[in-house]
C-alpha cells in the first residue's frame, strides 16, 4: 500500500506535487517532522484524503515527515467519492491500531 520515504514518487504523488510551492512544502515538512517527534518517515495515525482528479477521484494518503515526499498516496486506495476515501482512511488507522499523532515533550 503506497510507497515509503526512500522509494521514488509514484504517479499520483508526482502529479500532486507538480504545481505546489516548494517553500510551502518545506514549511509543511518541518511541521510534520516536529509532529512525528523529530523523526523522518510516515506518521502513524495521520491519514488524509486528497482529491487527485477534481470532482472525480479521491485517494487515501498518509502524512510523511520528508521534504521530498510530505505525503504518501496509496495508489491502491482510490475512490470515486471523498466520503468513501475517508471511510477507508479511518479503517486503515483502526486496522493498524493507530491513534491520532501526538507530539511528545
Secondary structure, DSSP 8 states (H G I E B T S, - for coil): ----TTS---HHHHHHHTTS-HHHHHHHHHHHHHHTTS--EEEEEEEEEEEEETTTEEEEEEEEE-TT-SEEEEEEEEESSHHHHHHHHHHHHHHTT--------
